[in-house]
Amino acid sequence: MVGNNTQHRHSGAAWHTPHNVHHGHAEAVREIRADVLAAAYTRNPERFVRKHPEPAPLPTAAWINKPDQDEQQADSKNP
């Protein structure tokens, strides 16, 4: 499981590893990615025809099996 948590980047987690997301490193990694993309844009703006590149936004929530609305509302009323 170590490889999946520390090496494999997941599309649902903005291409971060579960380890980075769980331990709060994802925002720092995202900032580094933003710097790299900005430098690439500065060097080769013609390669980015639509807009300035940005790293994928971090997810606000992640689910394996997302509960339906009724379950979510019940959970929020009973902390």
Secondary structure, 3 states (H helix, E strand, C coil): CHHHHHCCCEHHHCCECHHHHHCCCHHHHHHHHHHHHHHHHHHCHHHCCCCCCCCCCCCCCCCCCCCCHHHHHHHHHCC
